[in-house]
Amino acid sequence: MYRSLALHMENPTLVISNPPHQDIDPALAAPCFGLSPAEVRMKANYPVPEVWLVDSEGGNVDPTINILRTAGLNVVSVAGQKLASIPAQTIVKSFAFADAGLTLTLEDSQVDLSYDGALVAVFCQPLPGSGQASGAGVNPLTEGLRQRKSGVFMARDSLIGFGGGRSSLAGPGEEEGESAFLDIYLPGGSEDSPPMHLAIVQDQVDFSGLGDLELPRKNDNMAMFVAEFESKFTGARLDRRLDDMRPRARAMVGKRSAISGERKGFSFATAALSQLLESLSPDLKDISQFELASRLAYLTTQ
């Protein structure tokens, strides 16, 4: 199923993993990938959506998808141009939670989102230490908010009540490196309402819209914002599969990856994936693994 790609191929069909998977039969799925059963199991253990297979010849991928699903692997097929047509991130500068909805202020415009609207959001929190520098510890209260564990609102109330809502139990300092973000996807539906891809990026947004919930550390404020967003947008789907995302190591020419031997197929950080993305759109050539994973997560909800 893996194919050599030409940069001019038109609209390939992408088979995207949609974890979590079921109890899998790696031996049944292995011929679809051209991998060993052990390599298939390792692929299935990666909790982030990624491109698994590509049909560049306009064939029927349904038989392959049926085999993968029978083997316990959750996958979806998507036309490559759907990935290419997702707008780039539009950075949100500030926000305000009002009674009826959330107001997002962009560089030169404003977007109002109703709390009862159906929308898809993807939260990405790069794993500290996996290619990024690690900061000073984790606040257990905002960790509860970030992961939506039981007692999340008790954690929030404790957090804002400790020191008048302006203190953090974590030590000083901020986590450095790749910034957490929440992508909000608005499909649009007309010329007056085009698709939008709004991004609340931890290191680029003004958190003063949290009011009394604002805290000193940006990562605490990001956790607080996402918790508030999830609690207020009752009709939204918030995808957290990129929470603690560990990026794939980039393959080196002439060397083997420590993760799974020689990198194969279209997984993150492979040359084949880079070629595929560039063939779909020049705008995708330099996209980060985190932004690509967010778009793939969004596509699996369609």
C-alpha positions as CSV (number, residue, x, y, z in Angstrom):
1,M,0.0,0.0,0.0
2,Y,2.9,2.3,0.5
3,R,3.7,4.1,-2.7
4,S,6.5,6.3,-4.1
5,L,5.1,9.7,-4.5
6,A,5.4,12.2,-7.3
7,L,5.2,15.9,-6.3
8,H,2.6,16.5,-9.0
9,M,0.1,13.8,-7.8
10,E,-3.3,15.4,-7.6
11,N,-5.6,14.2,-4.8
12,P,-4.4,11.1,-3.0
13,T,-6.6,9.3,-0.5
14,L,-5.1,9.4,3.0
15,V,-5.7,6.7,5.5
16,I,-5.4,8.3,8.9
17,S,-5.1,6.5,12.3
18,N,-7.8,7.4,14.7
19,P,-6.7,6.2,18.1
20,P,-7.4,4.7,20.5
21,H,-7.5,1.4,18.8
22,Q,-9.1,-1.9,19.9
23,D,-7.4,-5.2,20.8
24,I,-5.5,-5.5,17.7
25,D,-4.3,-8.4,15.5
26,P,-1.0,-7.1,14.2
27,A,-0.3,-10.1,12.0
28,L,-3.6,-9.5,10.1
29,A,-2.7,-5.8,9.5
30,A,1.0,-6.2,8.8
31,P,0.7,-6.9,5.0
32,C,-1.3,-3.7,4.6
33,F,1.7,-1.7,5.8
34,G,4.5,-3.8,4.6
35,L,5.7,-4.0,8.2
36,S,6.3,-6.8,10.7
37,P,3.6,-7.5,13.3
38,A,5.9,-6.0,16.0
39,E,6.2,-2.8,14.0
40,V,2.4,-2.6,13.5
41,R,1.9,-2.9,17.3
42,M,4.3,-0.1,17.9
43,K,2.5,2.1,15.4
44,A,-0.8,1.3,17.1
45,N,0.6,2.3,20.5
46,Y,1.2,5.9,19.3
47,P,-1.9,7.8,20.6
48,V,-1.8,10.7,18.1
49,P,-3.5,10.7,14.7
50,E,-1.1,10.3,11.9
51,V,-1.0,9.4,8.2
52,W,-0.6,5.7,7.9
53,L,-1.3,4.9,4.2
54,V,-1.6,6.8,1.0
55,D,-3.3,5.8,-2.3
56,S,-1.9,8.0,-5.0
57,E,-3.4,6.1,-7.9
58,G,-7.1,6.6,-7.4
59,G,-7.7,3.0,-6.4
60,N,-10.3,1.6,-4.0
61,V,-8.9,1.7,-0.4
62,D,-12.0,0.2,1.2
63,P,-10.7,-3.4,1.2
64,T,-7.6,-2.3,3.0
65,I,-9.5,-0.2,5.4
66,N,-11.8,-3.1,6.1
67,I,-8.8,-5.3,6.9
68,L,-7.4,-2.7,9.2
69,R,-10.7,-2.3,11.1
70,T,-11.1,-6.1,11.3
71,A,-7.6,-6.1,12.9
72,G,-8.9,-3.7,15.5
73,L,-7.3,-0.5,14.1
74,N,-9.5,2.6,14.0
75,V,-8.8,4.5,10.7
76,V,-10.6,7.0,8.5
77,S,-10.0,7.8,4.8
78,V,-9.8,11.4,3.8
79,A,-9.1,13.1,0.4
80,G,-5.7,14.7,0.6
81,Q,-7.2,18.1,-0.6
82,K,-9.3,18.2,2.6
83,L,-6.0,18.4,4.6
84,A,-4.6,21.0,2.2
85,S,-7.8,23.1,2.3
86,I,-7.7,23.6,6.1
87,P,-6.8,27.3,6.7
88,A,-3.6,28.1,8.5
89,Q,-3.8,29.1,12.1
90,T,-5.1,32.6,12.8
91,I,-3.6,33.7,16.1
92,V,-6.0,35.0,18.8
93,K,-4.6,38.0,20.6
94,S,-7.1,38.2,23.5
95,F,-10.5,36.8,24.6
96,A,-13.5,37.5,26.8
97,F,-16.0,35.1,28.3
98,A,-19.4,36.8,28.2
99,D,-22.8,35.6,29.3
100,A,-23.8,34.4,25.8
101,G,-20.5,33.3,24.3
102,L,-16.8,33.7,23.8
103,T,-15.3,36.8,22.1
104,L,-12.0,36.2,20.3
105,T,-10.0,39.3,19.2
106,L,-7.7,38.7,16.2
107,E,-5.1,41.0,14.6
108,D,-7.7,43.1,12.7
109,S,-11.1,41.5,13.5
110,Q,-13.3,39.9,16.2
111,V,-15.1,36.5,16.3
112,D,-18.0,35.8,18.6
113,L,-18.7,32.1,19.4
114,S,-22.0,31.0,21.0
115,Y,-21.7,28.6,23.8
116,D,-24.3,26.3,22.3
117,G,-22.6,26.2,18.9
118,A,-21.3,22.9,17.5
119,L,-17.6,23.2,16.9
120,V,-14.4,21.1,17.0
121,A,-11.4,22.1,19.1
122,V,-8.1,20.4,19.5
123,F,-5.8,20.9,22.5
124,C,-2.1,20.3,22.1
125,Q,0.3,20.2,25.0
126,P,3.8,19.1,23.8
127,L,5.4,16.8,26.3
128,P,8.0,18.6,28.4
129,G,11.5,17.2,27.8
130,S,10.7,15.6,24.4
131,G,12.7,18.0,22.3
132,Q,11.8,20.9,24.5
133,A,13.4,22.3,27.6
134,S,11.6,21.4,30.8
135,G,10.6,24.0,33.3
136,A,10.0,23.9,37.0
137,G,7.7,21.1,38.0
138,V,3.9,20.6,37.5
139,N,1.1,22.3,39.4
140,P,-1.1,19.3,40.5
141,L,-4.2,21.6,40.5
142,T,-3.8,22.8,37.0
143,E,-2.8,19.3,36.0
144,G,-6.2,18.2,37.0
145,L,-7.7,21.0,34.9
146,R,-5.6,20.0,31.9
147,Q,-6.5,16.4,32.0
148,R,-10.2,16.8,33.1
149,K,-9.7,14.3,36.0
150,S,-12.4,13.8,38.6
151,G,-12.8,16.8,40.9
152,V,-11.7,19.2,38.2
153,F,-14.0,22.0,39.4
154,M,-12.9,21.4,43.0
155,A,-9.3,21.8,41.7
156,R,-10.3,25.0,39.9
157,D,-12.0,26.5,43.0
158,S,-9.0,25.6,45.1
159,L,-6.7,27.2,42.6
160,I,-8.5,30.5,42.4
161,G,-9.1,30.6,46.2
162,F,-5.4,30.1,47.0
163,G,-3.9,33.5,47.6
164,G,-6.9,35.4,46.1
165,G,-6.8,33.6,42.8
166,R,-3.4,35.0,41.8
167,S,-1.0,32.3,43.2
168,S,0.4,29.1,41.9
169,L,1.6,26.1,44.0
170,A,4.3,25.4,41.4
171,G,7.7,26.8,41.7
172,P,8.9,29.8,39.7
173,G,9.6,29.7,36.0
174,E,7.8,28.7,32.8
175,E,8.1,25.6,30.7
176,E,10.1,26.6,27.6
177,G,10.1,25.3,24.0
178,E,7.0,24.4,21.9
179,S,4.0,26.3,23.2
180,A,0.7,24.6,24.1
181,F,-2.3,25.7,22.0
182,L,-6.0,25.2,21.5
183,D,-7.1,25.1,17.9
184,I,-10.8,26.0,17.1
185,Y,-12.1,24.8,13.8
186,L,-15.1,26.6,12.2
187,P,-16.2,24.9,9.0
188,G,-18.0,27.9,7.6
189,G,-20.7,27.4,5.0
190,S,-20.9,30.4,2.7
191,E,-18.9,33.2,1.2
192,D,-19.9,35.4,4.1
193,S,-18.8,32.7,6.6
194,P,-15.6,31.0,5.3
195,P,-13.8,28.3,7.2
196,M,-11.6,29.5,10.0
197,H,-8.8,27.9,12.1
198,L,-8.4,30.0,15.2
199,A,-5.5,29.3,17.6
200,I,-5.2,30.3,21.2
201,V,-1.4,29.9,21.7
202,Q,-0.1,29.9,25.3
203,D,2.8,32.3,24.6
204,Q,0.9,34.6,22.3
205,V,-2.4,35.3,23.9
206,D,-3.4,37.9,26.6
207,F,-4.9,35.9,29.5
208,S,-6.4,38.9,31.2
209,G,-9.7,37.7,29.9
210,L,-9.7,35.1,32.7
211,G,-10.4,37.9,35.1
212,D,-10.1,36.7,38.7
213,L,-9.1,33.3,37.4
214,E,-5.8,34.6,36.0
215,L,-2.6,33.2,37.5
216,P,1.0,34.1,37.3
217,R,2.2,31.3,35.0
218,K,1.2,31.0,31.4
219,N,0.8,27.2,31.5
220,D,-1.5,27.5,34.5
221,N,-3.6,30.1,32.6
222,M,-3.7,27.9,29.5
223,A,-5.0,25.0,31.6
224,M,-7.6,27.3,33.2
225,F,-8.7,28.7,29.8
226,V,-9.2,25.2,28.3
227,A,-11.2,24.1,31.4
228,E,-13.4,27.1,31.1
229,F,-13.8,26.6,27.4
230,E,-14.8,22.9,27.9
231,S,-17.3,23.7,30.7
232,K,-19.1,26.5,28.8
233,F,-19.2,25.1,25.2
234,T,-21.6,22.2,25.9
235,G,-22.0,21.3,22.2
236,A,-18.4,21.4,21.3
237,R,-16.1,18.4,20.8
238,L,-12.8,19.0,22.5
239,D,-10.1,16.5,21.4
240,R,-7.3,16.0,24.0
241,R,-5.4,13.2,22.2
242,L,-2.5,15.7,21.7
243,D,-2.2,16.3,25.4
244,D,1.4,15.3,26.3
245,M,2.2,14.7,22.6
246,R,5.7,13.3,22.1
247,P,7.0,14.3,18.7
248,R,8.6,11.7,16.5
249,A,12.4,11.8,16.1
250,R,13.4,13.0,12.7
251,A,14.9,10.4,10.6
252,M,18.6,10.9,9.7
253,V,20.0,9.9,6.3
254,G,22.0,6.7,6.6
255,K,21.0,6.1,10.2
256,R,18.3,4.0,11.9
257,S,15.8,5.4,14.4
258,A,16.0,4.3,18.0
259,I,12.2,4.1,18.0
260,S,11.4,1.4,15.5
261,G,14.4,0.8,13.3
262,E,14.4,2.3,9.8
263,R,11.5,4.7,9.5
264,K,8.9,3.6,7.0
265,G,5.7,4.9,5.4
266,F,4.3,8.3,6.2
267,S,4.7,8.7,9.9
268,F,5.8,12.0,11.4
269,A,9.4,13.0,10.5
270,T,9.7,10.8,7.5
271,A,10.9,12.0,4.1
272,A,7.8,10.4,2.5
273,L,5.5,12.5,4.6
274,S,7.4,15.7,3.8
275,Q,7.1,14.9,0.1
276,L,3.4,14.1,0.5
277,L,2.6,17.4,2.3
278,E,4.6,19.5,-0.2
279,S,2.7,17.8,-3.1
280,L,-0.6,18.7,-1.5
281,S,0.3,22.3,-0.8
282,P,3.5,24.4,-0.5
283,D,2.0,25.8,2.6
284,L,2.3,22.4,4.3
285,K,6.0,22.0,3.5
286,D,7.3,23.4,6.8
287,I,4.3,22.6,9.1
288,S,5.3,21.4,12.6
289,Q,4.3,17.9,13.8
290,F,2.0,19.5,16.4
291,E,0.1,21.6,13.9
292,L,-0.2,18.7,11.5
293,A,-1.4,16.4,14.3
294,S,-4.1,19.0,15.2
295,R,-5.4,19.1,11.6
296,L,-5.4,15.3,11.4
297,A,-7.3,15.1,14.7
298,Y,-9.8,17.5,13.3
299,L,-10.2,15.5,10.1
300,T,-11.0,12.3,12.0
301,T,-14.0,14.0,13.5
302,Q,-15.6,14.8,10.1
